[in-house]
Amino acid sequence: MLYTLLFTLLIVAICLLLLGIKIFFFKGKFPNGHVSGNKGLQKRGIGCAQSQDRQAQRKRNFSIEEIEKALNDNMN
């Protein structure tokens, strides 16, 4: 039983070491896994929901008259 546990821990340690080789030895930092950190998505203008929500909240609030006019223009 003890040999099985030690063998399993050894395999897990080796796997973690192999998964972290690039991080531990070359780059020194963890890769950015956030959507807005992906250059391919940035080129397409795609962002995460939090960033898009923050940008939408920064926009100027329209008056009721402007909203009604825009709705009426879309309906006609």
MARBASE-282165 format. One line per field, with one value per atom (N, C-alpha, C, O): atom name; x, y, z; residue number from 1. Coordinates in steps of 0.001 Angstrom, whole numbers, plus 524288, in hexadecimal, padded with zeros to 5 digits. Layout:
N
a: c(CA:...)
px: c(X:...)
py: c(Y:...)
pz: c(Z:...)
k: c(NUM:...)
! end
This chain:
76
a: c(N:CA:C:O:N:CA:C:O:N:CA:C:O:N:CA:C:O:N:CA:C:O:N:CA:C:O:N:CA:C:O:N:CA:C:O:N:CA:C:O:N:CA:C:O:N:CA:C:O:N:CA:C:O:N:CA:C:O:N:CA:C:O:N:CA:C:O:N:CA:C:O:N:CA:C:O:N:CA:C:O:N:CA:C:O:N:CA:C:O:N:CA:C:O:N:CA:C:O:N:CA:C:O:N:CA:C:O:N:CA:C:O:N:CA:C:O:N:CA:C:O:N:CA:C:O:N:CA:C:O:N:CA:C:O:N:CA:C:O:N:CA:C:O:N:CA:C:O:N:CA:C:O:N:CA:C:O:N:CA:C:O:N:CA:C:O:N:CA:C:O:N:CA:C:O:N:CA:C:O:N:CA:C:O:N:CA:C:O:N:CA:C:O:N:CA:C:O:N:CA:C:O:N:CA:C:O:N:CA:C:O:N:CA:C:O:N:CA:C:O:N:CA:C:O:N:CA:C:O:N:CA:C:O:N:CA:C:O:N:CA:C:O:N:CA:C:O:N:CA:C:O:N:CA:C:O:N:CA:C:O:N:CA:C:O:N:CA:C:O:N:CA:C:O:N:CA:C:O:N:CA:C:O:N:CA:C:O:N:CA:C:O:N:CA:C:O:N:CA:C:O:N:CA:C:O:N:CA:C:O:N:CA:C:O:N:CA:C:O:N:CA:C:O:N:CA:C:O:N:CA:C:O:N:CA:C:O:N:CA:C:O)
px: c(80336:80000:80368:8025E:80776:80AEE:80DE4:80EAC:80F84:81247:80EBE:81086:809D2:8061A:80552:80519:804E8:8043E:8090C:80889:80DAA:8127A:81329:814D7:811E0:81238:80E75:80FD3:809BE:805E0:807B7:8073E:809CC:80BD8:81067:810ED:813B0:8180B:81617:81821:8123B:81002:80D87:80E3C:80AA2:80832:80C61:80BD5:81082:814BD:81763:81887:8185A:81AC5:81732:81904:81228:80E74:80E4B:80E4C:80E27:80E28:81329:8130B:8177A:81C72:81C70:81E1B:81A99:81A76:816A6:817AF:81247:80E8D:810AD:80F49:81400:815EB:81B44:81D74:81D7B:822CA:8232C:826C8:81F8E:81FC8:81F38:821E5:81BC8:81AE5:81F8B:82151:82186:825AB:82AF3:82DE8:82C34:8317C:8321B:83654:82E16:82ECA:82C52:82F05:82757:82495:824B0:8257B:823EC:82415:81EED:81E9C:81AE0:815C3:81189:81259:80D12:808CA:80657:80605:8049F:8022F:7FCEF:7FA45:7FB8A:7F698:7F234:7F1FC:7EEC4:7EA77:7E57A:7E16A:7E5C1:7E11D:7DFED:7E37E:7DB01:7D95E:7DBD4:7DD88:7DC05:7DE22:7E411:7E651:7E69F:7EC3C:7EDC7:7F26D:7E9FF:7EAFC:7EB6D:7E7B2:7EFEC:7F0D2:7ED49:7EB9D:7EC23:7E8B4:7E32A:7E0AF:7E143:7DC0F:7DC0E:7D82A:7E06D:7E0C1:7E073:7DE05:7E2E7:7E2B4:7DD27:7DBB4:7DA0F:7D4A0:7D0EE:7CC4A:7D2F4:7CFB6:7CC5E:7C86F:7CDEA:7CAF4:7CD67:7D225:7CA28:7CBFF:7C8B6:7C4F6:7CA1A:7C71D:7C22D:7C1BB:7BE98:7B995:7BA58:7B79C:7BDFC:7BEE1:7C0F0:7BF36:7C497:7C6B8:7C29A:7C240:7BF85:7BB6B:7B755:7B55B:7B608:7B248:7B472:7B19C:7B978:7BBF2:7BBE3:7BADE:7BCFB:7BCED:7B76D:7B6B6:7B393:7AE2C:7AC5A:7A950:7AE2D:7AC94:7AF43:7AD44:7B3BA:7B67D:7B3F0:7B4A6:7B103:7AEA7:7AAD3:7A87D:7AA46:7A6DD:7A139:79F85:79E65:798D5:795D1:796BD:79245:78F25:78A3C:7885C:78836:78352:77ECD:77F64:77A5F:775BE:77428:77278:774B1:7733F:776AF:774C5:77BB7:77F45:77E04:77E4C:77CA5:77B4C:77642:775E5:77252:76D5C:76E2C:76BDF:77174:7727C:77522:773BC:778F1:77BA5:777E3:77829:77471:770A1:76CD5:76B85:76B16:7676D:769FF:76780:76EFC:771C1:77268:7721F:77348:773E3:76EBD:76EAE:76A6A:7654E:76376:76076:76533:7636A:766BA:765C5)
py: c(7FB57:80000:804F2:808AB:804E1:8095F:80A39:80EAA:805FA:80663:808AC:80BB6:8073A:8094A:80F20:81213:810CB:81654:81976:81DA1:81786:81A3E:81A6A:81E61:8162D:81605:819F6:81C99:81A58:81E15:823A9:826EB:824CB:82A0B:82B61:82FD8:8278D:82867:829AE:82D3A:826DF:827E5:82D50:83021:82ECE:833FA:83838:83C26:83787:83B64:83BFA:84057:837AB:837E1:83AB3:83DD7:83997:83C2E:8420C:84518:843AB:84944:84BE3:85040:84941:84B67:84C0C:85017:84824:84874:84C9D:84F41:84D39:85148:856C6:85A74:85752:85C77:85DD2:861D0:85AA6:85BB0:8610F:86402:86260:8676A:86BF1:86FE8:86B55:86F8A:87010:87466:86BA8:86BD8:86D69:8702F:86BBE:86C6E:8709E:872DF:871BB:87554:87AAB:87EA5:87AC6:87FBA:8822A:886E2:87F1E:88125:8833D:884D3:8834E:8850D:881B9:87F54:881A2:87E96:88160:8862C:87E84:88100:8836D:8819B:88787:88A2C:886F5:8865B:884EE:881B8:884CB:88291:889E5:88D2D:88E33:88E7F:88EBC:88F86:89476:8947A:898A3:89D88:89D54:8A0D1:8995B:898C8:895CB:89535:893E4:890DA:8948D:89753:894A0:8984D:89739:89ADD:89247:890F7:89308:894E3:892B7:894C3:89AB9:89D26:89D1C:8A2CF:8A4EE:8A8F9:8A237:8A3EF:8A3D7:8A70D:8A024:89FB6:8A337:8A387:8A5D9:8A953:8A680:8A899:8A1C0:89EB1:89F68:89EEF:8A08A:8A124:89DEB:89B62:89E02:89B03:89E0E:8A2B7:89B6E:89DD2:8A243:8A634:8A1B5:8A5D7:8AAC5:8AF13:8AA34:8AEC4:8B164:8B62F:8AE53:8B08A:8B350:8B768:8B128:8B3A5:8B8C5:8BCA3:8B8D6:8BD95:8C1D9:8C665:8C065:8C439:8C642:8CAE6:8C2E1:8C486:8C841:8CBD5:8C772:8CADC:8D026:8D3F5:8D074:8D575:8D909:8DDCA:8D6D2:8D9FD:8DDDE:8DCED:8E22E:8E65B:8E47C:8E1DF:8E5DB:8E48F:8E82C:8ECE4:8E609:8E914:8EAFF:8E89A:8EF51:8F13F:8EE05:8EB2F:8EE82:8EB8D:8ED1C:8E9D1:8F214:8F3DE:8F158:8EFD5:8F0E7:8EE77:8E8AC:8E6A5:8E60B:8E07C:8DFC4:8DC49:8E316:8E2B5:8E3C8:8E12B:8E7A3:8E8E7:8E446:8E2F1:8E1DB:8DD67:8D8D0:8D623:8D7EA:8D3B4:8D4C9:8D14A:8D9A7:8DB18:8DABB:8D924:8DC33:8DBD3:8D622:8D4EA:8D2A7:8CD17:8CAA2:8C6F1:8CC8F:8CA4B:8CBED:8C917:8D066:8D25B:8D074:8D1BA)
pz: c(80000:80000:80000:7FD24:80341:8039F:7FE80:7FCD5:7FC0D:7F70D:7F2CD:7EF87:7F2DB:7EF05:7EFC7:7EBFC:7F4AC:7F5D7:7F43D:7F1E5:7F577:7F3FA:7EE0D:7EBE9:7EB70:7E5C3:7E349:7DF81:7E56D:7E378:7E450:7E0CF:7E8E8:7E9F6:7E665:7E4B0:7E544:7E1AC:7DC2F:7D9A8:7DA5D:7D529:7D4F2:7D11C:7D901:7D920:7D933:7D67C:7DC3A:7DC70:7D720:7D576:7D47D:7CF4D:7CB72:7C84A:7CBB1:7C827:7C91F:7C567:7CE02:7CF37:7CD60:7CB5D:7CE0F:7CC40:7C654:7C455:7C38B:7BDD6:7BBF2:7B810:7BEA1:7BD15:7BE16:7BB53:7C1FC:7C362:7C153:7C2E0:7BDDF:7BBEA:7B969:7BA98:7B602:7B354:7B72A:7B6B1:7BAE5:7BEAF:7C25E:7C371:7C44D:7C82C:7C5E6:7C87B:7C135:7BF35:7BB05:7BA8D:7B7FE:7B396:7B482:7B45F:7B56C:7B599:7BB03:7BB80:7BEFE:7C445:7C641:7CAC8:7C30F:7C4DC:7C257:7BE40:7C4D5:7C2C8:7BE1D:7BE1B:7BA34:7B5AD:7B72C:7BABD:7B462:7B561:7B2EF:7AE2B:7B626:7B43B:7B371:7B225:7B438:7B3B7:7ADFC:7AAC5:7ACB8:7A74D:7A508:7A089:7A81E:7A615:7A56E:7A301:7A785:7A6DE:7A1FD:7A0E7:79F07:79A57:795AC:79472:79311:78EC2:78A17:7876E:78914:784B2:78584:781D7:78A4C:78B70:78B78:78A06:78D1E:78D0D:78780:78693:783CD:77E55:77C3C:778F6:77E23:77C65:77F7C:77E42:7837B:7869D:78AA2:78C6F:78C0B:78FCF:7952E:795D0:798FF:79E57:7A207:7A068:7A6EF:7AAC2:7AC36:7AB1A:7AEA2:7B00C:7B3EE:7B3A0:7B78C:7BB61:7B8BF:7BA04:7B51B:7B26A:7AF07:7AEEB:7AC4D:7A908:7AC54:7AAC4:7B0DA:7B454:7B66D:7B6C3:7B7D8:7B9CE:7B5A3:7B6D5:7B0B9:7AC79:7AB84:7AA79:7ABDB:7AAF6:7AF40:7AE38:7B400:7B84A:7B809:7BA30:7B576:7B4EE:7B0E9:7B11C:7AD4C:7A932:7AB93:7AFAC:7A8E8:7AAB6:7AAA3:7A6FB:7AEB1:7AEE4:7AB44:7AB3F:7A83B:7A4A8:7A761:7AB1A:7A57C:7A7A8:7A57A:7A1A4:7A7F4:7A64B:7A0C6:79DB5:79F84:79A4A:79619:791F4:7972F:79369:792AC:78E52:796EA:79694:79382:79036:79496:791B6:78BF0:7889F:78AB7:78541:7827F:77E17:7851A:782C9:781F9:77DFD:785AD:7851E:780AE:77DA7:78051:77C28:776D1:77308:7767A:77183:76FE0:76B3B:7739D:77263:770DC:76DC8:772E8:771CA:76C54:769DD:76A71:7654A:76102:75C78)
k: c(1:1:1:1:2:2:2:2:3:3:3:3:4:4:4:4:5:5:5:5:6:6:6:6:7:7:7:7:8:8:8:8:9:9:9:9:10:10:10:10:11:11:11:11:12:12:12:12:13:13:13:13:14:14:14:14:15:15:15:15:16:16:16:16:17:17:17:17:18:18:18:18:19:19:19:19:20:20:20:20:21:21:21:21:22:22:22:22:23:23:23:23:24:24:24:24:25:25:25:25:26:26:26:26:27:27:27:27:28:28:28:28:29:29:29:29:30:30:30:30:31:31:31:31:32:32:32:32:33:33:33:33:34:34:34:34:35:35:35:35:36:36:36:36:37:37:37:37:38:38:38:38:39:39:39:39:40:40:40:40:41:41:41:41:42:42:42:42:43:43:43:43:44:44:44:44:45:45:45:45:46:46:46:46:47:47:47:47:48:48:48:48:49:49:49:49:50:50:50:50:51:51:51:51:52:52:52:52:53:53:53:53:54:54:54:54:55:55:55:55:56:56:56:56:57:57:57:57:58:58:58:58:59:59:59:59:60:60:60:60:61:61:61:61:62:62:62:62:63:63:63:63:64:64:64:64:65:65:65:65:66:66:66:66:67:67:67:67:68:68:68:68:69:69:69:69:70:70:70:70:71:71:71:71:72:72:72:72:73:73:73:73:74:74:74:74:75:75:75:75:76:76:76:76)
! end
